[in-house]
Amino acid sequence: MPRFLTMIRIDENNVPEGGPSPELHERMGALLEEITKAGVMLDTAGLRPTSEGTRVTWDKGELSVTDGPFTETKEVIGGYSLVQAKDKAEAIEWTKRFLKTHEDYWTITAEVREIEEAGGC
């Protein structure tokens, strides 16, 4: 079965004060338990803020290292999941369910991409 990486994009400047509500944590935990029991979830996690991150860039033969925060970036990857689903449609359905656990005041974009397996390059 194919694997898919879902990248959760957020605007760090518009995250609700105090972060996710206890109710959101509860709904998200229930969904993560369901998707894990279904044998679909391989790994998932939220990411620390960009203020704690570092970008390493290779540009025309030169390496550069830049510490966060990255103010020029509006959306950043705030979390990810790695799932094994029968097809992209199933991976998208799980992603939709995940997004719907959030309250209406959240603005989140999820990018779902199939992982190219070894030998596919």
N, CA and C atoms as an extended XYZ file, in Angstrom:
363
Properties=species:S:1:pos:R:3:atomname:S:1:resname:S:1:resid:I:1 pbc="F F F"
N         0.842       -1.188        0.000 N   MET     1
C         0.000        0.000        0.000 CA  MET     1
C         0.882        1.246        0.000 C   MET     1
N         0.449        2.265       -0.709 N   PRO     2
C         1.248        3.493       -0.766 CA  PRO     2
C         1.239        4.243        0.564 C   PRO     2
N         2.300        5.001        0.760 N   ARG     3
C         2.411        5.855        1.939 CA  ARG     3
C         2.246        7.314        1.509 C   ARG     3
N         1.694        8.116        2.420 N   PHE     4
C         1.447        9.524        2.138 CA  PHE     4
C         1.939       10.368        3.299 C   PHE     4
N         2.545       11.492        2.958 N   LEU     5
C         2.963       12.475        3.953 CA  LEU     5
C         1.984       13.631        3.883 C   LEU     5
N         1.387       13.954        5.010 N   THR     6
C         0.513       15.116        5.100 CA  THR     6
C         1.237       16.169        5.917 C   THR     6
N         1.421       17.343        5.303 N   MET     7
C         2.072       18.460        5.979 CA  MET     7
C         1.003       19.470        6.350 C   MET     7
N         0.939       19.787        7.619 N   ILE     8
C        -0.048       20.730        8.130 CA  ILE     8
C         0.570       22.115        8.126 C   ILE     8
N         0.001       22.998        7.330 N   ARG     9
C         0.525       24.360        7.192 CA  ARG     9
C        -0.316       25.317        8.039 C   ARG     9
N         0.379       26.150        8.798 N   ILE    10
C        -0.289       27.154        9.628 CA  ILE    10
C         0.428       28.484        9.475 C   ILE    10
N        -0.251       29.540        9.841 N   ASP    11
C         0.357       30.864        9.955 CA  ASP    11
C         0.669       31.039       11.437 C   ASP    11
N         1.938       30.980       11.783 N   GLU    12
C         2.320       31.061       13.198 CA  GLU    12
C         1.844       32.332       13.875 C   GLU    12
N         1.635       33.387       13.098 N   ASN    13
C         1.189       34.655       13.674 CA  ASN    13
C        -0.297       34.667       13.979 C   ASN    13
N        -1.035       33.660       13.510 N   ASN    14
C        -2.483       33.626       13.719 CA  ASN    14
C        -2.947       32.385       14.468 C   ASN    14
N        -2.063       31.761       15.215 N   VAL    15
C        -2.458       30.629       16.048 CA  VAL    15
C        -3.233       31.190       17.241 C   VAL    15
N        -4.373       30.608       17.563 N   PRO    16
C        -5.149       31.119       18.705 CA  PRO    16
C        -4.306       31.182       19.978 C   PRO    16
N        -4.506       32.258       20.732 N   GLU    17
C        -3.772       32.432       21.982 CA  GLU    17
C        -4.006       31.233       22.895 C   GLU    17
N        -2.952       30.716       23.452 N   GLY    18
C        -3.067       29.541       24.310 CA  GLY    18
C        -2.998       28.236       23.542 C   GLY    18
N        -2.942       28.324       22.195 N   GLY    19
C        -2.835       27.117       21.383 CA  GLY    19
C        -4.133       26.334       21.332 C   GLY    19
N        -4.033       25.058       21.024 N   PRO    20
C        -5.223       24.218       20.900 CA  PRO    20
C        -5.993       24.113       22.222 C   PRO    20
N        -7.303       24.123       22.109 N   SER    21
C        -8.167       24.003       23.289 CA  SER    21
C        -8.136       22.572       23.818 C   SER    21
N        -8.510       22.376       25.079 N   PRO    22
C        -8.598       21.010       25.618 CA  PRO    22
C        -9.578       20.141       24.815 C   PRO    22
N       -10.650       20.744       24.337 N   GLU    23
C       -11.628       19.998       23.535 CA  GLU    23
C       -11.016       19.544       22.210 C   GLU    23
N       -10.196       20.412       21.601 N   LEU    24
C        -9.507       20.041       20.359 CA  LEU    24
C        -8.560       18.877       20.624 C   LEU    24
N        -7.803       18.951       21.705 N   HIS    25
C        -6.899       17.852       22.061 CA  HIS    25
C        -7.675       16.542       22.211 C   HIS    25
N        -8.850       16.618       22.829 N   GLU    26
C        -9.664       15.425       23.039 CA  GLU    26
C       -10.154       14.850       21.707 C   GLU    26
N       -10.692       15.717       20.841 N   ARG    27
C       -11.180       15.253       19.530 CA  ARG    27
C       -10.045       14.692       18.687 C   ARG    27
N        -8.907       15.386       18.706 N   MET    28
C        -7.763       14.942       17.928 CA  MET    28
C        -7.244       13.601       18.454 C   MET    28
N        -7.185       13.444       19.768 N   GLY    29
C        -6.737       12.188       20.361 CA  GLY    29
C        -7.626       11.024       19.970 C   GLY    29
N        -8.944       11.253       19.960 N   ALA    30
C        -9.881       10.194       19.566 CA  ALA    30
C        -9.682        9.805       18.110 C   ALA    30
N        -9.494       10.800       17.239 N   LEU    31
C        -9.281       10.494       15.822 CA  LEU    31
C        -7.954        9.767       15.616 C   LEU    31
N        -6.917       10.211       16.292 N   LEU    32
C        -5.611        9.558       16.150 CA  LEU    32
C        -5.669        8.114       16.652 C   LEU    32
N        -6.433        7.870       17.701 N   GLU    33
C        -6.610        6.500       18.180 CA  GLU    33
C        -7.337        5.662       17.118 C   GLU    33
N        -8.372        6.229       16.514 N   GLU    34
C        -9.128        5.511       15.483 CA  GLU    34
C        -8.258        5.194       14.268 C   GLU    34
N        -7.514        6.169       13.780 N   ILE    35
C        -6.702        5.955       12.578 CA  ILE    35
C        -5.545        4.984       12.858 C   ILE    35
N        -5.056        4.988       14.102 N   THR    36
C        -4.004        4.043       14.471 CA  THR    36
C        -4.565        2.626       14.541 C   THR    36
N        -5.729        2.470       15.167 N   LYS    37
C        -6.364        1.147       15.246 CA  LYS    37
C        -6.725        0.608       13.867 C   LYS    37
N        -7.015        1.515       12.915 N   ALA    38
C        -7.337        1.109       11.544 CA  ALA    38
C        -6.092        0.662       10.780 C   ALA    38
N        -4.910        0.833       11.399 N   GLY    39
C        -3.670        0.417       10.750 CA  GLY    39
C        -3.175        1.385        9.695 C   GLY    39
N        -3.682        2.615        9.721 N   VAL    40
C        -3.332        3.604        8.704 CA  VAL    40
C        -2.183        4.505        9.178 C   VAL    40
N        -2.226        4.948       10.429 N   MET    41
C        -1.241        5.894       10.945 CA  MET    41
C         0.095        5.210       11.201 C   MET    41
N         1.152        5.774       10.614 N   LEU    42
C         2.508        5.289       10.862 CA  LEU    42
C         3.246        6.202       11.836 C   LEU    42
N         3.019        7.525       11.720 N   ASP    43
C         3.684        8.478       12.604 CA  ASP    43
C         2.998        9.831       12.462 C   ASP    43
N         3.004       10.610       13.517 N   THR    44
C         2.462       11.964       13.473 CA  THR    44
C         3.058       12.775       14.612 C   THR    44
N         3.172       14.080       14.398 N   ALA    45
C         3.666       14.960       15.454 CA  ALA    45
C         3.460       16.409       15.039 C   ALA    45
N         3.397       17.262       16.031 N   GLY    46
C         3.445       18.694       15.792 CA  GLY    46
C         4.904       19.117       15.800 C   GLY    46
N         5.177       20.264       15.230 N   LEU    47
C         6.552       20.765       15.183 CA  LEU    47
C         6.694       21.999       16.060 C   LEU    47
N         7.875       22.169       16.616 N   ARG    48
C         8.174       23.342       17.429 CA  ARG    48
C         8.129       24.577       16.529 C   ARG    48
N         7.967       25.769       17.081 N   PRO    49
C         7.876       26.992       16.267 CA  PRO    49
C         9.151       27.260       15.474 C   PRO    49
N         9.003       28.026       14.393 N   THR    50
C        10.167       28.346       13.554 CA  THR    50
C        11.210       29.151       14.313 C   THR    50
N        10.810       29.813       15.377 N   SER    51
C        11.792       30.566       16.169 CA  SER    51
C        12.857       29.642       16.745 C   SER    51
N        12.555       28.349       16.827 N   GLU    52
C        13.512       27.369       17.332 CA  GLU    52
C        14.141       26.559       16.203 C   GLU    52
N        13.811       26.893       14.968 N   GLY    53
C        14.302       26.127       13.822 CA  GLY    53
C        15.511       26.756       13.167 C   GLY    53
N        16.104       26.014       12.255 N   THR    54
C        17.241       26.474       11.468 CA  THR    54
C        17.065       25.998       10.037 C   THR    54
N        17.323       26.865        9.089 N   ARG    55
C        17.300       26.497        7.674 CA  ARG    55
C        18.728       26.382        7.175 C   ARG    55
N        18.992       25.296        6.477 N   VAL    56
C        20.280       25.089        5.833 CA  VAL    56
C        20.014       25.105        4.329 C   VAL    56
N        20.663       26.013        3.616 N   THR    57
C        20.397       26.218        2.192 CA  THR    57
C        21.655       25.957        1.380 C   THR    57
N        21.480       25.284        0.255 N   TRP    58
C        22.539       25.075       -0.734 CA  TRP    58
C        22.144       25.909       -1.937 C   TRP    58
N        22.955       26.905       -2.277 N   ASP    59
C        22.639       27.810       -3.379 CA  ASP    59
C        23.894       28.076       -4.199 C   ASP    59
N        23.905       27.548       -5.405 N   LYS    60
C        25.014       27.759       -6.345 CA  LYS    60
C        26.360       27.416       -5.726 C   LYS    60
N        26.411       26.269       -5.058 N   GLY    61
C        27.665       25.790       -4.504 CA  GLY    61
C        28.025       26.334       -3.138 C   GLY    61
N        27.164       27.119       -2.552 N   GLU    62
C        27.435       27.707       -1.239 CA  GLU    62
C        26.375       27.267       -0.230 C   GLU    62
N        26.835       26.925        0.977 N   LEU    63
C        25.932       26.595        2.070 CA  LEU    63
C        25.719       27.822        2.943 C   LEU    63
N        24.487       27.984        3.393 N   SER    64
C        24.215       29.023        4.382 CA  SER    64
C        23.300       28.439        5.446 C   SER    64
N        23.425       28.965        6.650 N   VAL    65
C        22.634       28.514        7.789 CA  VAL    65
C        21.950       29.743        8.378 C   VAL    65
N        20.609       29.655        8.510 N   THR    66
C        19.821       30.768        9.033 CA  THR    66
C        18.971       30.271       10.184 C   THR    66
N        19.111       30.910       11.337 N   ASP    67
C        18.275       30.561       12.483 CA  ASP    67
C        16.928       31.274       12.371 C   ASP    67
N        15.868       30.611       12.886 N   GLY    68
C        14.528       31.184       12.886 CA  GLY    68
C        14.419       32.282       13.922 C   GLY    68
N        13.318       32.986       13.947 N   PRO    69
C        12.126       32.750       13.125 CA  PRO    69
C        12.318       33.255       11.701 C   PRO    69
N        11.491       32.751       10.806 N   PHE    70
C        11.586       33.078        9.389 CA  PHE    70
C        10.428       34.003        9.044 C   PHE    70
N        10.616       35.283        9.282 N   THR    71
C         9.539       36.263        9.169 CA  THR    71
C         9.039       36.433        7.745 C   THR    71
N         9.860       36.103        6.754 N   GLU    72
C         9.434       36.284        5.368 CA  GLU    72
C         8.449       35.198        4.924 C   GLU    72
N         8.248       34.199        5.755 N   THR    73
C         7.360       33.097        5.419 CA  THR    73
C         6.023       33.274        6.124 C   THR    73
N         4.935       33.276        5.342 N   LYS    74
C         3.610       33.417        5.939 CA  LYS    74
C         3.166       32.086        6.527 C   LYS    74
N         3.167       31.021        5.730 N   GLU    75
C         2.747       29.708        6.211 CA  GLU    75
C         3.972       28.848        6.480 C   GLU    75
N         3.902       28.063        7.549 N   VAL    76
C         4.982       27.142        7.883 CA  VAL    76
C         4.387       25.771        8.161 C   VAL    76
N         5.224       24.760        8.123 N   ILE    77
C         4.785       23.417        8.466 CA  ILE    77
C         4.685       23.356        9.987 C   ILE    77
N         3.481       23.135       10.493 N   GLY    78
C         3.246       23.093       11.934 CA  GLY    78
C         3.165       21.685       12.480 C   GLY    78
N         3.044       20.710       11.576 N   GLY    79
C         2.950       19.321       11.979 CA  GLY    79
C         2.887       18.436       10.750 C   GLY    79
N         2.880       17.140       10.981 N   TYR    80
C         2.861       16.205        9.858 CA  TYR    80
C         2.210       14.901       10.301 C   TYR    80
N         1.833       14.111        9.318 N   SER    81
C         1.469       12.720        9.579 CA  SER    81
C         1.976       11.878        8.428 C   SER    81
N         2.308       10.670        8.743 N   LEU    82
C         2.742        9.684        7.752 CA  LEU    82
C         1.757        8.541        7.850 C   LEU    82
N         1.013        8.307        6.764 N   VAL    83
C         0.000        7.265        6.770 CA  VAL    83
C         0.236        6.286        5.635 C   VAL    83
N        -0.304        5.089        5.805 N   GLN    84
C        -0.292        4.078        4.754 CA  GLN    84
C        -1.750        3.803        4.431 C   GLN    84
N        -2.167        4.203        3.234 N   ALA    85
C        -3.563        4.109        2.838 CA  ALA    85
C        -3.680        3.357        1.523 C   ALA    85
N        -4.890        2.886        1.226 N   LYS    86
C        -5.073        2.124       -0.019 CA  LYS    86
C        -4.865        3.006       -1.241 C   LYS    86
N        -5.170        4.307       -1.101 N   ASP    87
C        -4.974        5.235       -2.207 CA  ASP    87
C        -5.007        6.670       -1.678 C   ASP    87
N        -4.778        7.621       -2.579 N   LYS    88
C        -4.743        9.027       -2.188 CA  LYS    88
C        -6.098        9.488       -1.654 C   LYS    88
N        -7.170        8.983       -2.222 N   ALA    89
C        -8.510        9.373       -1.767 CA  ALA    89
C        -8.703        9.042       -0.294 C   ALA    89
N        -8.247        7.869        0.132 N   GLU    90
C        -8.378        7.504        1.549 CA  GLU    90
C        -7.527        8.419        2.423 C   GLU    90
N        -6.296        8.712        1.983 N   ALA    91
C        -5.422        9.609        2.746 CA  ALA    91
C        -6.058       10.988        2.883 C   ALA    91
N        -6.711       11.458        1.834 N   ILE    92
C        -7.372       12.763        1.876 CA  ILE    92
C        -8.568       12.732        2.821 C   ILE    92
N        -9.329       11.652        2.829 N   GLU    93
C       -10.476       11.552        3.736 CA  GLU    93
C       -10.045       11.624        5.194 C   GLU    93
N        -8.971       10.933        5.560 N   TRP    94
C        -8.456       11.017        6.933 CA  TRP    94
C        -8.005       12.445        7.237 C   TRP    94
N        -7.367       13.097        6.253 N   THR    95
C        -6.901       14.470        6.443 CA  THR    95
C        -8.080       15.413        6.674 C   THR    95
N        -9.144       15.249        5.910 N   LYS    96
C       -10.336       16.073        6.102 CA  LYS    96
C       -10.891       15.893        7.511 C   LYS    96
N       -10.945       14.671        7.962 N   ARG    97
C       -11.455       14.408        9.313 CA  ARG    97
C       -10.574       15.080       10.364 C   ARG    97
N        -9.253       15.044       10.146 N   PHE    98
C        -8.331       15.704       11.073 CA  PHE    98
C        -8.600       17.210       11.108 C   PHE    98
N        -8.720       17.835        9.942 N   LEU    99
C        -8.947       19.276        9.899 CA  LEU    99
C       -10.259       19.642       10.579 C   LEU    99
N       -11.275       18.813       10.432 N   LYS   100
C       -12.581       19.097       11.024 CA  LYS   100
C       -12.594       18.974       12.548 C   LYS   100
N       -11.535       18.429       13.154 N   THR   101
C       -11.472       18.402       14.616 CA  THR   101
C       -11.230       19.801       15.180 C   THR   101
N       -10.735       20.717       14.356 N   HIS   102
C       -10.411       22.078       14.790 CA  HIS   102
C       -11.655       22.955       14.820 C   HIS   102
N       -11.649       23.913       15.739 N   GLU   103
C       -12.738       24.882       15.819 CA  GLU   103
C       -12.728       25.775       14.577 C   GLU   103
N       -13.851       26.461       14.348 N   ASP   104
C       -14.018       27.273       13.145 CA  ASP   104
C       -13.027       28.436       13.037 C   ASP   104
N       -12.472       28.896       14.140 N   TYR   105
C       -11.574       30.052       14.088 CA  TYR   105
C       -10.155       29.692       13.635 C   TYR   105
N        -9.837       28.409       13.473 N   TRP   106
C        -8.531       27.995       12.972 CA  TRP   106
C        -8.484       28.152       11.449 C   TRP   106
N        -7.315       28.494       10.926 N   THR   107
C        -7.060       28.462        9.486 CA  THR   107
C        -5.869       27.539        9.269 C   THR   107
N        -6.131       26.404        8.627 N   ILE   108
C        -5.109       25.378        8.445 CA  ILE   108
C        -5.210       24.852        7.026 C   ILE   108
N        -4.071       24.598        6.409 N   THR   109
C        -4.019       23.955        5.107 CA  THR   109
C        -3.223       22.671        5.263 C   THR   109
N        -3.705       21.610        4.658 N   ALA   110
C        -2.983       20.341        4.693 CA  ALA   110
C        -2.599       19.952        3.274 C   ALA   110
N        -1.354       19.641        3.075 N   GLU   111
C        -0.861       19.175        1.785 CA  GLU   111
C        -0.600       17.680        1.898 C   GLU   111
N        -1.248       16.891        1.046 N   VAL   112
C        -1.111       15.433        1.055 CA  VAL   112
C        -0.310       15.029       -0.172 C   VAL   112
N         0.812       14.337        0.059 N   ARG   113
C         1.658       13.912       -1.064 CA  ARG   113
C         2.074       12.466       -0.885 C   ARG   113
N         1.997       11.722       -1.975 N   GLU   114
C         2.427       10.327       -1.934 CA  GLU   114
C         3.947       10.267       -1.876 C   GLU   114
N         4.443        9.322       -1.113 N   ILE   115
C         5.888        9.127       -0.988 CA  ILE   115
C         6.349        8.229       -2.124 C   ILE   115
N         7.378        8.674       -2.809 N   GLU   116
C         7.946        7.882       -3.881 CA  GLU   116
C         8.828        6.819       -3.237 C   GLU   116
N         8.465        5.583       -3.455 N   GLU   117
C         9.185        4.474       -2.822 CA  GLU   117
C        10.557        4.283       -3.468 C   GLU   117
N        11.452        3.640       -2.746 N   ALA   118
C        12.816        3.391       -3.234 CA  ALA   118
C        12.751        2.744       -4.618 C   ALA   118
N        13.636        3.189       -5.488 N   GLY   119
C        13.666        2.655       -6.850 CA  GLY   119
C        12.764        3.427       -7.791 C   GLY   119
N        11.964        4.346       -7.251 N   GLY   120
C        11.041        5.111       -8.088 CA  GLY   120
C        11.646        6.378       -8.667 C   GLY   120
N        12.870        6.708       -8.233 N   CYS   121
C        13.497        7.964       -8.692 CA  CYS   121
C        14.098        7.799      -10.060 C   CYS   121
